[in-house]
Each structure stands twice: as structure tokens, then as C-alpha cells.
Amino acid sequence: MYKSKKPYFYGTGRRKSSVARVHVYEGGTGVITINGRDIDDYFGLEP
């Protein structure tokens, strides 16, 4: 099993057969990526 050297918090969300996992690291940059893409590119929402 993978062990991270940095401490982090994690959460899991489930719906039907889908699973979403998140790892939040202390001292992070605040950048959100989904499947390797920026959040704005992933959702494509215009204000």
C-alpha cells in the first residue's frame, strides 16, 4: 500500500456504483485538479 510522506486529510463520497476520493495536504497551494486537469478546464463553467 502507498504511504505518503506528508500528512493529509481524506474523504470518500459514493453514489450508486461511483466513488470519489479526495486527499487534502497541509500547506498545499490551493490548486484543484480533477483527473489531471484544472477545475476550470474540467467543468468549463463561465461566470
C-alpha positions, -999 to +999 in steps of 0.1 A: +000+000+000+012+035-008+023+056+022+026+094+018+054+112+035+032+143+040+003+142+064-031+147+048-069+145+054-090+124+032-127+119+023-147+095+003-181+100-014-202+074-030-233+073-052-246+042-069-215+025-082-193+056-084-166+065-059-149+099-054-118+102-032-101+134-021-067+139-003-061+174+012-025+181+021-013+206+048+005+236+034-008+230-001-011+255-029-049+255-031-049+242-067-077+218-076-071+192-102-095+165-114-081+136-134-050+157-141-069+187-154-075+221-138-110+225-123-120+253-148-110+231-178-128+201-164-161+217-157-159+246-182-181+270-162-181+306-174-192+332-148 
